[in-house]
Amino acid sequence: MPHSVFACVEGGFDNTEPEYEENHNIVILPDYVTLPFPSVELPEKVRLAVDAIIMAEGAERKEQLAAWIAADKKQVSAYAMSLPQIDNGVVIPPSSSDVFSYPEDDSVVDPLLAQHLAFFGIDFSALQKTEMTTAERELDQNTNYDWNRIQESGQDVEPIFGPGYTGLVNLGNSCYMAATMQVVFSTRSFNSRFYINQSLKMAFEMAPADPTVDLNMQLTKLAHGMLSGKYSVPALENDDKANAITSTSNKQEGIPPRMFKAVIAASHPEFSSMRQQDALEFFLHFLDQVERVNGGKPALDPSRSFKFGIEERILCPSGKVGFNRRLDYILSLNIPLHEASNKEELEAFSKLKAEKTSEGKDLSSDEIVRPRVPLEACLANFSAPEEIQDYYSTALKAKTTALKIAGLTSFPDYLVLHMRKFVLEEGWVPKKLDVYIDVPDIIDISYMRSKGLQPGEELLPDDVPEAEVESNMPLANEDIVSQLVSMGFNYLHCQKAAINSSNAGVEEAMNWLLSHMDDPDIDAPVSQGAHGNEVMDQLKVDTLLSFGFQEEIARKALKASGGDIEKATDWIFNNPDASVSSDMETSTSSSKPAPDDTELPDGGGKYKLFGIVSHMGTSTHCGHYVAHILKDGRWAIFNDSKVAVSVNLPKDMGYLYFFERLDS
């Protein structure tokens, strides 16, 4: 047991460093038999295990270290002044933006950010409307209407304790994870897999050598902590008058999911940080990891309860049809503002706003009117026919205008609807739609089921003209190739290195080449060995969709950048006029493999709303996330460690809506 020794000297305390003495003992439960440590009488395995425990760095310590590193002061970039500059008359405070410099490998301050962004056609002049910094603006958001309503601030809410009502401690911008996991563990699939049907002892015995890095073990631990009710008790408070500890608090301390966060974030650099993240991106990453660790064991994989098939039916003027098929965990919906149900109120508000502006007056929060769009309109928009310009028809052997209709090939146990509230305006300025979504308690999507090839219909032929194939082939940067060839490498190998490193540079291509010299297909032609025909990772597509990009553009960008999300984002910003219609590809016949959804859960199309994840703030990467969940016949709010009965459910302000299928 460590203790401190302080010396009292004339004039106060001695400021010399304190001395510590540490003693360790091994305690054997349940009889609390105590053995001194270290001891030569102990078996070697026991000594090694205890040494490892003593030297281990806990998850909390790692987070503290990460927070300390993240708090370092940013320096002005040494490269800023030498970048191309354009004087467009826009002045932006450098402190209001975040810039990362790859040569310096750090976040920096760019005093000429406005000019540098203008070079790429990006106009961030909207930042001039406020003199507050980004941090100050986020702080100011706490007082606005959205924050108060979603968090139900000012309401006399009744705290809830007991099984299923355990809060999660905010580990530092981890509300996106807390809100998501509260809803996930409210489903029967995850509840049964990691709580009802699996004890902590069973999970520990099934875990590999190190259970601290096993996802199933950490999910079981988290499930028992959240669902057992053991930790959902009033927090202890200090009674200053009686100098004693009481348990009369109406709050709970919650549990800190540090080890779970460390495991689930291990394969994702952004989730490993202390920064705010997108709840949608985390949800998709989480389900992807659960599927990976339970691969090949459908009975043990609860992520399947969210998975379903999507089919895009393409009708060519020739009368023949083609199909694009994929599997997904979420149904991402555009919000058709023109379908607002309160158009008259919006017109009156527009006039009032113009009058106030001309008079130099501000609008009060009570005067603001937002569009109200029915959820049914968003669902109908997903299934509505859409024209595809410049679509190459293999039947007509020419480009034409085709018609695309999307539908679902299966209905999952749990349907997650993602509202695309974040869009890019002209000039690539990001914007969050200020809109309400009217969501009913029960929805019926039976009409959205896709039926595939119908009797009498004929599939589009598979043959693609050689010119079309060549246009879709990835091209190597010849400057990179020539530099590698000059070093003595094979020309074909150098081409592949440049392509597979997304033409990022000589160093990246060299690293790829050195690590793939022994690949069995290294000498295959580029058209066969390149990644141009790989199946697109839907998780990466969904990540770009959450940024507000169109799906076709997201797919084209990922294809052009070799599947790298960051480079794909750069590609989109560098190609604002890129056409998406000519890059449409379709699986037109059984000769092309399609995702198998035959073993996925399926049933009727009626669903009941049971969970909402809401977001407050101007971006998915700032602000705050809160969950509302229907439990025991009432709605409850889960705001990090705060759990209470919902008084005024903000059902129309959700970012993610969770529905459970009602079986007939």
C-alpha positions as CSV (number, residue, x, y, z in Angstrom):
1,M,0.0,0.0,0.0
2,P,1.7,3.3,-1.1
3,H,1.9,6.2,1.4
4,S,3.5,9.6,1.5
5,V,5.9,11.1,4.1
6,F,6.0,14.9,4.4
7,A,8.4,16.9,6.7
8,C,7.3,20.0,8.5
9,V,10.0,22.7,8.6
10,E,10.1,26.3,9.9
11,G,7.9,28.5,7.8
12,G,5.7,25.7,6.4
13,F,6.1,22.3,4.7
14,D,9.3,21.0,3.1
15,N,8.8,21.1,-0.7
16,T,11.1,18.2,-1.4
17,E,9.7,15.3,-3.5
18,P,7.5,13.0,-1.4
19,E,8.8,9.4,-0.8
20,Y,6.6,6.4,-1.5
21,E,6.7,2.9,-0.2
22,E,4.7,0.2,-2.2
23,N,3.7,-3.1,-0.9
24,H,1.9,-5.8,-2.9
25,N,0.0,-8.9,-1.8
26,I,-1.8,-11.6,-3.7
27,V,-5.4,-12.1,-2.3
28,I,-7.2,-15.4,-3.1
29,L,-11.0,-15.2,-3.2
30,P,-13.4,-16.0,-1.7
31,D,-11.5,-16.8,1.5
32,Y,-9.2,-13.8,1.2
33,V,-6.1,-15.8,1.7
34,T,-3.2,-13.3,1.5
35,L,0.3,-14.1,0.1
36,P,3.2,-11.7,0.1
37,F,4.6,-10.5,-3.2
38,P,7.3,-10.8,-4.4
39,S,8.1,-14.3,-3.1
40,V,10.4,-17.0,-4.5
41,E,8.0,-19.6,-3.3
42,L,5.4,-18.6,-5.8
43,P,5.2,-20.5,-9.1
44,E,6.9,-18.8,-12.0
45,K,3.6,-18.4,-14.0
46,V,2.0,-16.6,-11.0
47,R,5.0,-14.3,-10.6
48,L,4.9,-13.4,-14.3
49,A,1.2,-12.7,-14.2
50,V,1.5,-10.4,-11.2
51,D,4.4,-8.6,-12.7
52,A,2.3,-8.0,-15.9
53,I,-0.6,-6.6,-13.8
54,I,1.6,-4.2,-11.9
55,M,3.3,-2.9,-15.0
56,A,0.1,-2.7,-17.1
57,E,-1.1,0.7,-18.3
58,G,-4.8,1.0,-17.7
59,A,-7.3,2.3,-20.3
60,E,-7.9,5.4,-18.1
61,R,-4.2,6.2,-18.1
62,K,-4.0,5.9,-21.9
63,E,-7.0,8.2,-22.3
64,Q,-5.4,10.8,-20.0
65,L,-2.2,10.6,-22.0
66,A,-4.1,11.0,-25.3
67,A,-5.9,14.0,-23.9
68,W,-2.6,15.6,-22.7
69,I,-1.1,15.1,-26.2
70,A,-4.2,16.5,-27.9
71,A,-4.0,19.6,-25.7
72,D,-0.6,20.7,-27.2
73,K,-0.7,24.2,-28.6
74,K,-0.8,24.4,-32.4
75,Q,2.0,26.2,-34.2
76,V,1.9,28.3,-37.4
77,S,2.7,26.0,-40.3
78,A,6.1,26.6,-41.9
79,Y,4.6,25.8,-45.3
80,A,1.7,28.2,-45.2
81,M,3.4,31.3,-46.7
82,S,4.8,29.4,-49.7
83,L,1.5,27.9,-50.9
84,P,-0.4,29.4,-53.9
85,Q,-2.5,32.4,-52.9
86,I,-5.5,34.1,-54.4
87,D,-6.8,37.4,-53.0
88,N,-10.6,36.9,-53.1
89,G,-11.4,39.5,-50.5
90,V,-12.5,37.0,-47.9
91,V,-10.9,37.4,-44.5
92,I,-11.3,34.4,-42.1
93,P,-9.9,34.3,-38.6
94,P,-7.3,31.6,-38.6
95,S,-8.3,30.4,-35.1
96,S,-11.7,29.4,-36.5
97,S,-10.5,26.5,-38.6
98,D,-8.6,23.2,-38.0
99,V,-5.7,22.5,-40.4
100,F,-3.5,19.4,-40.5
101,S,-0.1,19.6,-42.2
102,Y,1.2,16.3,-43.4
103,P,4.9,17.4,-43.8
104,E,4.8,18.6,-40.2
105,D,2.6,15.7,-39.1
106,D,0.5,17.9,-36.8
107,S,-2.4,20.3,-36.6
108,V,-1.3,23.8,-37.4
109,V,-2.5,27.3,-37.9
110,D,-2.8,28.5,-41.5
111,P,-3.0,32.4,-41.6
112,L,-3.9,32.2,-45.3
113,L,-6.5,29.5,-45.1
114,A,-9.2,31.5,-47.0
115,Q,-6.9,32.0,-50.0
116,H,-5.7,28.4,-50.0
117,L,-9.2,27.0,-50.0
118,A,-10.4,29.4,-52.7
119,F,-7.7,27.9,-55.0
120,F,-9.8,24.7,-54.9
121,G,-13.1,26.5,-55.4
122,I,-14.2,26.1,-51.8
123,D,-15.9,29.2,-50.4
124,F,-16.0,29.4,-46.6
125,S,-17.0,33.0,-46.5
126,A,-20.0,32.0,-44.4
127,L,-17.7,31.9,-41.4
128,Q,-17.7,35.7,-41.6
129,K,-21.2,36.0,-40.1
130,T,-19.8,35.5,-36.6
131,E,-16.9,36.9,-34.7
132,M,-16.9,33.9,-32.3
133,T,-14.4,31.1,-32.7
134,T,-15.5,27.6,-33.4
135,A,-15.1,26.6,-29.7
136,E,-17.1,29.7,-28.6
137,R,-19.8,29.0,-31.1
138,E,-20.1,25.4,-29.9
139,L,-20.4,26.7,-26.3
140,D,-23.1,29.1,-27.4
141,Q,-25.1,26.3,-28.9
142,N,-25.8,25.0,-25.3
143,T,-28.3,27.9,-24.9
144,N,-30.3,27.5,-28.1
145,Y,-33.6,25.8,-28.6
146,D,-32.2,22.6,-30.1
147,W,-30.0,21.8,-27.2
148,N,-32.6,22.5,-24.6
149,R,-35.3,20.5,-26.3
150,I,-33.3,17.5,-27.2
151,Q,-31.7,17.2,-23.8
152,E,-35.1,18.2,-22.2
153,S,-33.3,20.9,-20.2
154,G,-35.4,22.7,-17.7
155,Q,-37.9,19.8,-17.5
156,D,-38.7,18.3,-14.1
157,V,-37.6,14.8,-15.2
158,E,-37.9,11.7,-13.0
159,P,-34.6,9.8,-12.8
160,I,-34.8,6.0,-13.5
161,F,-32.7,3.3,-11.8
162,G,-32.6,-0.4,-12.3
163,P,-31.9,-3.0,-15.0
164,G,-31.5,-1.5,-18.4
165,Y,-31.3,2.0,-17.1
166,T,-27.5,2.4,-16.5
167,G,-25.9,5.5,-17.8
168,L,-22.5,5.7,-19.5
169,V,-19.8,8.1,-18.3
170,N,-18.6,10.5,-21.0
171,L,-14.9,9.7,-21.5
172,G,-14.3,13.0,-23.4
173,N,-16.4,13.5,-26.5
174,S,-17.7,10.0,-26.3
175,C,-21.5,10.8,-26.3
176,Y,-21.7,9.4,-29.9
177,M,-20.7,6.0,-28.6
178,A,-22.9,6.2,-25.5
179,A,-26.0,7.1,-27.3
180,T,-25.5,4.4,-30.0
181,M,-24.7,1.6,-27.5
182,Q,-27.7,2.4,-25.3
183,V,-30.0,1.8,-28.3
184,V,-28.0,-1.3,-29.5
185,F,-28.3,-3.1,-26.2
186,S,-32.1,-2.3,-26.1
187,T,-32.5,-4.8,-29.0
188,R,-33.3,-8.5,-28.2
189,S,-30.5,-9.7,-30.5
190,F,-27.7,-8.0,-28.6
191,N,-29.4,-8.4,-25.2
192,S,-29.7,-12.1,-25.7
193,R,-26.2,-12.6,-27.2
194,F,-24.2,-10.8,-24.6
195,Y,-26.3,-10.8,-21.5
196,I,-29.1,-13.3,-21.2
197,N,-27.4,-16.2,-22.9
198,Q,-23.8,-15.4,-21.9
199,S,-22.3,-15.0,-18.4
200,L,-19.1,-13.2,-17.7
201,K,-17.5,-16.5,-16.7
202,M,-18.5,-18.1,-20.0
203,A,-17.2,-15.1,-22.0
204,F,-13.9,-15.2,-20.1
205,E,-13.5,-18.9,-20.8
206,M,-14.2,-18.5,-24.5
207,A,-11.9,-15.5,-24.9
208,P,-8.4,-15.8,-26.4
209,A,-5.3,-15.5,-24.3
210,D,-5.8,-11.8,-23.7
211,P,-9.5,-11.1,-22.9
212,T,-8.8,-7.4,-22.6
213,V,-8.6,-7.1,-26.4
214,D,-11.4,-9.5,-27.2
215,L,-14.5,-7.7,-28.5
216,N,-17.0,-10.4,-27.5
217,M,-15.5,-10.3,-24.0
218,Q,-15.7,-6.6,-23.7
219,L,-19.3,-6.5,-25.1
220,T,-20.3,-9.1,-22.5
221,K,-18.8,-7.0,-19.8
222,L,-20.5,-3.9,-21.1
223,A,-23.8,-5.6,-21.5
224,H,-23.8,-6.9,-17.9
225,G,-22.8,-3.5,-16.6
226,M,-25.6,-1.8,-18.5
227,L,-28.4,-4.3,-18.2
228,S,-28.0,-6.0,-14.8
229,G,-29.0,-2.9,-12.9
230,K,-26.1,-3.5,-10.5
231,Y,-24.6,-0.1,-11.3
232,S,-27.8,1.8,-11.9
233,V,-28.2,3.2,-8.3
234,P,-28.3,6.7,-6.9
235,A,-24.8,8.2,-6.7
236,L,-23.3,8.7,-3.2
237,E,-23.1,12.3,-2.1
238,N,-21.1,14.0,0.6
239,D,-23.2,15.5,3.4
240,D,-21.2,18.5,4.5
241,K,-23.3,19.1,7.6
242,A,-23.1,15.6,9.0
243,N,-19.7,15.0,7.4
244,A,-21.0,11.7,6.1
245,I,-21.8,10.0,2.8
246,T,-25.4,9.6,1.9
247,S,-27.2,8.0,-1.1
248,T,-30.1,10.4,-1.5
249,S,-28.9,11.7,-4.9
250,N,-31.3,11.5,-7.8
251,K,-28.3,11.0,-10.2
252,Q,-26.3,8.0,-11.0
253,E,-22.6,7.8,-11.6
254,G,-22.9,5.4,-14.6
255,I,-20.1,3.1,-15.8
256,P,-17.0,4.2,-17.8
257,P,-16.7,2.0,-20.9
258,R,-13.0,2.5,-21.3
259,M,-11.9,-1.0,-22.2
260,F,-14.7,-1.4,-24.7
261,K,-13.8,1.9,-26.4
262,A,-10.1,0.8,-26.5
263,V,-11.0,-2.4,-28.3
264,I,-13.7,-1.1,-30.7
265,A,-11.5,1.8,-31.6
266,A,-8.2,-0.2,-32.1
267,S,-8.8,-0.6,-35.8
268,H,-10.0,3.0,-36.4
269,P,-7.7,6.0,-35.8
270,E,-10.6,8.5,-35.4
271,F,-12.5,6.6,-32.8
272,S,-9.2,6.1,-30.9
273,S,-8.9,9.9,-30.5
274,M,-10.6,12.1,-28.0
275,R,-12.5,14.1,-30.7
276,Q,-16.2,14.0,-31.3
277,Q,-17.3,11.6,-34.0
278,D,-20.3,10.8,-36.2
279,A,-22.7,8.4,-34.5
280,L,-23.7,6.9,-37.8
281,E,-20.1,6.1,-38.7
282,F,-19.5,4.6,-35.3
283,F,-22.7,2.5,-35.6
284,L,-21.6,1.1,-39.0
285,H,-18.0,0.5,-37.8
286,F,-19.3,-1.3,-34.6
287,L,-21.6,-3.7,-36.6
288,D,-18.8,-4.4,-39.1
289,Q,-16.5,-5.4,-36.2
290,V,-19.1,-7.6,-34.6
291,E,-19.7,-9.3,-37.9
292,R,-16.0,-9.8,-38.3
293,V,-15.4,-11.5,-35.0
294,N,-18.4,-13.7,-35.3
295,G,-17.9,-14.5,-39.0
296,G,-19.1,-17.9,-40.1
297,K,-21.4,-18.3,-37.0
298,P,-24.8,-16.8,-37.9
299,A,-26.3,-17.9,-34.6
300,L,-23.7,-15.9,-32.7
301,D,-23.8,-12.8,-34.8
302,P,-26.4,-10.3,-33.6
303,S,-25.4,-7.7,-36.3
304,R,-27.4,-9.8,-38.8
305,S,-30.6,-8.5,-37.1
306,F,-29.8,-5.1,-38.7
307,K,-28.7,-6.3,-42.1
308,F,-30.8,-6.3,-45.3
309,G,-30.6,-6.3,-49.0
310,I,-31.0,-3.3,-51.4
311,E,-31.7,-3.8,-55.1
312,E,-31.6,-1.0,-57.7
313,R,-33.7,-1.9,-60.8
314,I,-32.5,-0.2,-64.0
315,L,-34.9,-0.1,-66.9
316,C,-33.3,0.6,-70.3
317,P,-35.3,2.1,-73.2
318,S,-34.7,-1.2,-75.0
319,G,-37.2,-2.8,-72.5
320,K,-34.5,-4.9,-70.9
321,V,-33.6,-4.5,-67.2
322,G,-30.4,-4.7,-65.1
323,F,-29.9,-4.8,-61.3
324,N,-27.4,-3.5,-58.7
325,R,-27.5,-5.3,-55.5
326,R,-25.8,-4.8,-52.1
327,L,-26.2,-5.4,-48.4
328,D,-26.5,-2.7,-45.9
329,Y,-27.2,-1.9,-42.2
330,I,-28.9,1.4,-42.6
331,L,-31.4,3.0,-44.9
332,S,-30.0,6.5,-45.7
333,L,-32.8,8.9,-46.7
334,N,-32.6,12.3,-48.4
335,I,-35.0,14.9,-47.0
336,P,-37.2,16.4,-49.8
337,L,-37.8,19.9,-48.4
338,H,-40.3,20.6,-51.2
339,E,-42.6,18.0,-49.5
340,A,-42.9,20.1,-46.4
341,S,-46.4,19.9,-44.9
342,N,-46.4,23.5,-43.5
343,K,-45.7,25.5,-46.7
344,E,-48.1,28.3,-45.7
345,E,-46.4,28.9,-42.4
346,L,-43.0,28.8,-44.2
347,E,-44.1,31.5,-46.6
348,A,-45.3,33.7,-43.8
349,F,-42.1,33.2,-41.9
350,S,-40.1,34.1,-45.0
351,K,-41.9,37.5,-45.2
352,L,-41.4,38.1,-41.5
353,K,-37.7,37.3,-41.8
354,A,-37.3,39.8,-44.7
355,E,-39.1,42.5,-42.7
356,K,-37.0,41.9,-39.6
357,T,-33.8,42.0,-41.7
358,S,-34.7,45.2,-43.4
359,E,-35.4,46.8,-40.0
360,G,-32.1,45.5,-38.6
361,K,-33.9,43.4,-36.0
362,D,-33.3,39.8,-34.9
363,L,-35.8,37.0,-34.9
364,S,-36.7,35.4,-31.6
365,S,-36.6,31.6,-31.2
366,D,-40.5,31.6,-30.9
367,E,-40.8,33.3,-34.3
368,I,-38.6,30.8,-36.2
369,V,-40.5,28.3,-38.4
370,R,-38.8,25.2,-39.7
371,P,-40.0,23.0,-42.6
372,R,-41.9,19.9,-41.5
373,V,-41.3,16.9,-43.8
374,P,-43.3,13.7,-43.2
375,L,-41.1,10.6,-42.9
376,E,-43.4,8.9,-45.5
377,A,-42.2,11.5,-48.0
378,C,-38.5,10.6,-47.3
379,L,-39.3,6.9,-47.7
380,A,-41.2,7.5,-50.9
381,N,-38.4,9.6,-52.3
382,F,-36.0,6.6,-51.8
383,S,-38.2,4.4,-53.9
384,A,-39.2,7.0,-56.5
385,P,-38.0,6.5,-60.1
386,E,-34.8,8.3,-60.9
387,E,-33.4,9.1,-64.3
388,I,-29.8,8.2,-65.1
389,Q,-28.3,10.3,-67.8
390,D,-25.6,9.0,-70.1
391,Y,-26.2,5.4,-69.1
392,Y,-24.4,3.0,-71.4
393,S,-26.9,0.3,-72.5
394,T,-25.3,-3.0,-73.5
395,A,-28.5,-3.8,-75.4
396,L,-28.5,-0.6,-77.5
397,K,-24.6,-0.4,-77.5
398,A,-24.9,3.3,-76.9
399,K,-25.4,5.8,-74.1
400,T,-29.0,6.6,-73.3
401,T,-31.3,7.7,-70.4
402,A,-32.3,4.9,-68.1
403,L,-34.7,4.7,-65.2
404,K,-33.6,3.5,-61.7
405,I,-35.9,2.3,-58.9
406,A,-34.6,1.2,-55.6
407,G,-36.2,-1.3,-53.2
408,L,-35.4,-3.7,-50.4
409,T,-34.9,-7.5,-51.0
410,S,-35.4,-8.3,-47.3
411,F,-36.9,-6.6,-44.2
412,P,-34.5,-6.8,-41.2
413,D,-35.5,-7.4,-37.6
414,Y,-34.4,-3.8,-36.8
415,L,-34.6,-1.1,-39.4
416,V,-32.3,2.0,-38.9
417,L,-33.2,5.1,-40.8
418,H,-30.5,7.7,-41.3
419,M,-31.7,11.2,-42.1
420,R,-29.3,13.1,-44.4
421,K,-29.4,16.4,-42.6
422,F,-25.9,17.3,-43.6
423,V,-25.5,18.6,-47.1
424,L,-23.0,20.6,-49.2
425,E,-24.2,23.9,-50.7
426,E,-22.7,25.6,-53.7
427,G,-19.1,26.2,-53.2
428,W,-18.8,23.0,-51.1
429,V,-19.9,24.8,-48.0
430,P,-21.2,22.2,-45.5
431,K,-24.7,22.9,-44.0
432,K,-27.0,21.2,-41.6
433,L,-30.6,21.2,-42.7
434,D,-32.8,23.1,-40.2
435,V,-35.8,20.8,-40.5
436,Y,-38.3,18.7,-38.5
437,I,-39.2,15.1,-39.5
438,D,-42.7,14.0,-38.6
439,V,-42.2,10.4,-37.6
440,P,-45.2,8.1,-36.8
441,D,-44.9,5.4,-34.2
442,I,-45.8,2.7,-36.8
443,I,-44.6,2.6,-40.4
444,D,-45.4,0.1,-43.2
445,I,-42.7,-0.3,-45.9
446,S,-44.3,-3.3,-47.6
447,Y,-44.5,-1.4,-50.8
448,M,-40.7,-0.9,-50.9
449,R,-40.0,-4.6,-51.4
450,S,-38.1,-5.3,-54.6
451,K,-39.2,-8.4,-56.5
452,G,-36.3,-8.9,-58.9
453,L,-36.6,-10.2,-62.4
454,Q,-40.3,-10.6,-63.4
455,P,-41.8,-13.2,-65.8
456,G,-41.4,-12.0,-69.4
457,E,-38.6,-9.6,-68.6
458,E,-35.1,-9.9,-70.1
459,L,-31.8,-9.0,-68.5
460,L,-29.4,-6.6,-70.2
461,P,-26.5,-8.5,-71.8
462,D,-23.2,-8.6,-70.0
463,D,-20.9,-7.5,-72.9
464,V,-19.2,-4.2,-72.3
465,P,-17.4,-2.4,-75.2
466,E,-13.6,-2.4,-75.0
467,A,-13.5,1.4,-74.9
468,E,-15.8,1.4,-71.9
469,V,-13.6,-1.1,-70.1
470,E,-10.5,0.9,-70.9
471,S,-12.1,4.1,-69.6
472,N,-12.8,2.4,-66.2
473,M,-9.3,1.1,-65.8
474,P,-7.2,2.8,-63.2
475,L,-4.2,4.8,-64.7
476,A,-0.8,5.0,-63.2
477,N,1.0,8.3,-62.7
478,E,3.8,8.1,-65.3
479,D,6.1,10.4,-63.3
480,I,6.0,8.0,-60.3
481,V,6.4,5.0,-62.6
482,S,9.4,6.5,-64.4
483,Q,11.2,7.3,-61.1
484,L,10.7,3.8,-59.9
485,V,11.9,2.3,-63.2
486,S,15.0,4.4,-63.0
487,M,15.8,2.6,-59.7
488,G,15.8,-0.7,-61.6
489,F,12.3,-2.0,-60.9
490,N,10.2,-3.8,-63.5
491,Y,7.9,-1.4,-65.5
492,L,4.7,-3.4,-65.0
493,H,5.5,-3.8,-61.2
494,C,5.9,0.0,-61.0
495,Q,2.6,0.6,-62.7
496,K,0.9,-1.6,-60.2
497,A,2.6,0.1,-57.3
498,A,1.5,3.5,-58.5
499,I,-2.1,2.4,-59.0
500,N,-2.4,0.5,-55.7
501,S,-1.0,3.4,-53.8
502,S,-3.5,5.7,-55.5
503,N,-0.7,7.7,-57.2
504,A,0.0,9.2,-53.8
505,G,3.8,9.5,-54.4
506,V,7.1,7.7,-55.0
507,E,7.6,6.8,-51.4
508,E,4.1,5.3,-51.1
509,A,4.5,3.4,-54.3
510,M,7.9,2.1,-53.2
511,N,6.5,0.8,-49.9
512,W,3.7,-1.0,-51.7
513,L,6.2,-2.5,-54.2
514,L,8.6,-3.8,-51.6
515,S,5.8,-5.5,-49.7
516,H,4.1,-7.1,-52.7
517,M,7.1,-8.3,-54.7
518,D,6.2,-11.9,-53.9
519,D,2.5,-11.6,-54.8
520,P,1.4,-14.5,-57.1
521,D,-0.3,-12.0,-59.5
522,I,2.5,-9.4,-59.6
523,D,3.2,-10.3,-63.2
524,A,-0.5,-10.3,-64.3
525,P,-1.6,-7.5,-66.6
526,V,-2.8,-4.3,-65.0
527,S,-6.4,-4.8,-66.1
528,Q,-6.4,-8.1,-64.1
529,G,-4.2,-7.3,-61.2
530,A,-5.4,-3.8,-60.3
531,H,-8.2,-3.1,-57.9
532,G,-10.5,-1.4,-60.3
533,N,-13.0,-4.2,-60.3
534,E,-13.0,-4.9,-56.6
535,V,-16.4,-4.9,-54.8
536,M,-16.9,-1.5,-53.2
537,D,-16.7,-1.5,-49.4
538,Q,-20.2,-0.3,-48.4
539,L,-19.0,0.9,-45.0
540,K,-16.7,3.4,-46.8
541,V,-19.5,4.5,-49.1
542,D,-21.8,5.1,-46.1
543,T,-19.0,7.1,-44.4
544,L,-18.9,9.5,-47.4
545,L,-22.7,9.5,-47.5
546,S,-22.7,10.8,-43.9
547,F,-20.6,13.7,-45.1
548,G,-23.4,14.7,-47.5
549,F,-22.0,13.4,-50.8
550,Q,-24.2,11.7,-53.3
551,E,-23.8,7.9,-53.4
552,E,-22.7,7.7,-57.1
553,I,-20.0,10.4,-56.5
554,A,-18.9,8.6,-53.4
555,R,-18.5,5.3,-55.3
556,K,-16.6,7.0,-58.1
557,A,-14.3,8.8,-55.7
558,L,-13.5,5.6,-53.8
559,K,-12.8,3.8,-57.1
560,A,-10.5,6.6,-58.2
561,S,-8.6,6.7,-54.9
562,G,-8.2,3.0,-54.3
563,G,-10.8,2.8,-51.5
564,D,-9.0,5.4,-49.3
565,I,-11.7,7.6,-47.6
566,E,-9.5,10.5,-47.0
567,K,-8.1,10.5,-50.5
568,A,-11.7,10.0,-51.9
569,T,-12.8,13.1,-50.0
570,D,-9.9,15.1,-51.5
571,W,-10.8,13.7,-55.0
572,I,-14.4,15.0,-54.6
573,F,-13.3,18.4,-53.7
574,N,-10.8,18.5,-56.5
575,N,-13.3,17.3,-59.1
576,P,-16.5,19.4,-58.4
577,D,-17.7,18.9,-61.9
578,A,-17.2,15.1,-62.0
579,S,-20.1,13.3,-63.7
580,V,-21.5,10.4,-61.9
581,S,-24.0,9.1,-64.5
582,S,-21.4,7.6,-66.8
583,D,-19.9,5.5,-64.1
584,M,-23.0,3.5,-63.2
585,E,-22.3,-0.2,-63.2
586,T,-24.9,-3.0,-62.9
587,S,-25.0,-6.7,-62.2
588,T,-27.1,-7.7,-65.1
589,S,-27.1,-11.5,-65.0
590,S,-26.3,-14.5,-62.9
591,S,-22.8,-14.6,-64.3
592,K,-22.0,-11.7,-62.0
593,P,-22.1,-12.6,-58.3
594,A,-24.6,-10.7,-56.2
595,P,-24.7,-10.4,-52.4
596,D,-26.5,-13.3,-50.8
597,D,-29.4,-12.2,-48.6
598,T,-31.2,-15.5,-48.5
599,E,-30.2,-16.3,-44.9
600,L,-30.8,-12.8,-43.5
601,P,-33.8,-12.2,-41.2
602,D,-37.0,-11.3,-43.1
603,G,-40.6,-10.7,-42.4
604,G,-43.4,-8.3,-42.9
605,G,-43.0,-4.6,-43.6
606,K,-44.6,-3.1,-40.5
607,Y,-42.3,-1.5,-37.9
608,K,-42.6,0.2,-34.6
609,L,-40.3,3.1,-33.5
610,F,-38.3,2.2,-30.3
611,G,-35.2,4.4,-30.4
612,I,-33.9,7.8,-31.5
613,V,-30.4,9.2,-31.6
614,S,-30.4,13.0,-31.9
615,H,-27.6,15.3,-32.7
616,M,-27.1,18.9,-31.6
617,G,-24.6,21.1,-33.3
618,T,-23.5,22.4,-36.7
619,S,-21.5,19.3,-37.7
620,T,-21.5,15.6,-36.9
621,H,-18.0,16.1,-35.5
622,C,-19.0,18.6,-32.9
623,G,-21.9,19.2,-30.6
624,H,-23.6,16.4,-28.6
625,Y,-25.6,13.2,-29.1
626,V,-28.5,12.0,-26.9
627,A,-30.6,8.8,-27.1
628,H,-34.3,8.3,-26.4
629,I,-35.5,4.7,-26.0
630,L,-38.9,3.2,-25.5
631,K,-38.7,0.8,-22.6
632,D,-41.4,-0.7,-20.3
633,G,-44.1,1.3,-22.1
634,R,-42.5,4.7,-21.6
635,W,-39.8,6.8,-23.3
636,A,-36.6,7.4,-21.4
637,I,-33.7,9.8,-22.1
638,F,-30.1,8.6,-22.0
639,N,-27.8,11.6,-21.9
640,D,-24.4,10.0,-21.0
641,S,-24.7,9.1,-17.3
642,K,-28.1,10.8,-17.0
643,V,-31.1,8.5,-17.3
644,A,-34.6,9.8,-16.8
645,V,-38.2,9.6,-17.9
646,S,-38.8,11.6,-21.1
647,V,-41.3,14.4,-20.6
648,N,-41.2,16.1,-24.0
649,L,-40.0,13.6,-26.6
650,P,-38.1,15.4,-29.4
651,K,-39.3,12.8,-31.9
652,D,-39.1,15.2,-34.9
653,M,-35.5,16.1,-34.3
654,G,-33.8,12.7,-34.7
655,Y,-30.6,11.9,-36.7
656,L,-31.0,8.1,-36.5
657,Y,-34.4,6.4,-36.1
658,F,-34.5,2.7,-34.9
659,F,-37.6,0.6,-35.7
660,E,-38.4,-3.0,-34.6
661,R,-40.3,-5.2,-37.1
662,L,-43.8,-6.2,-36.0
663,D,-44.2,-9.8,-37.1
664,S,-47.6,-10.7,-38.4
